[in-house]
Amino acid sequence: MRGASSSDDSLGRGAEISVSVGIFLVIGLLVDNWLGTRPIFTIVLSLFSLLGSFVRMWYVYDGNMQVQEVKRQRAATSHIVKQDAAS
């Protein structure tokens, strides 16, 4: 059973990315208005958020694939262990 904070579905990940980019965009706008450097921080922080989101997605995907590889390997060799135990 998945918890309420799980983002295993595509809709959840999409919403998470859009919210995080929106938050960093607003922070960038505030910093740019404060320093008078518009739009440098807006662009940099938005790109930082996008990059961070994609890196996080990659690590989650890679971790899930490693788990699946272990499961498949165990399933493929499970009959060998059963035969050895029966002998």
KAFEN-V576204 format. One record per backbone hydrogen bond with DSSP energy under -0.5 kcal/mol. CO is the residue of the C=O (numbers start at 1). NH is the residue of the N-H. If there is no record, write none. Layout:
co-><CO:CO>
nh-><NH:NH>
This chain:
co-><3:9:10:11:12:13:14:15:16:17:18:19:20:21:22:23:24:25:26:27:28:29:30:31:32:32:32:37:39:40:41:42:43:44:45:46:47:48:49:50:51:52:53:54:55:56:57:58:59:60:61:62:63:64:65:66:67:68:69:70:71:72:73:74:77:77:78:79:80:81:82:83>
nh-><6:13:14:15:16:17:18:19:20:21:22:23:24:25:26:27:28:29:30:31:32:33:34:35:36:37:38:40:43:44:45:46:47:48:49:50:51:52:53:54:55:56:57:58:59:60:61:62:63:64:65:66:67:68:69:70:71:72:73:74:75:76:77:78:80:81:82:83:84:85:86:87>
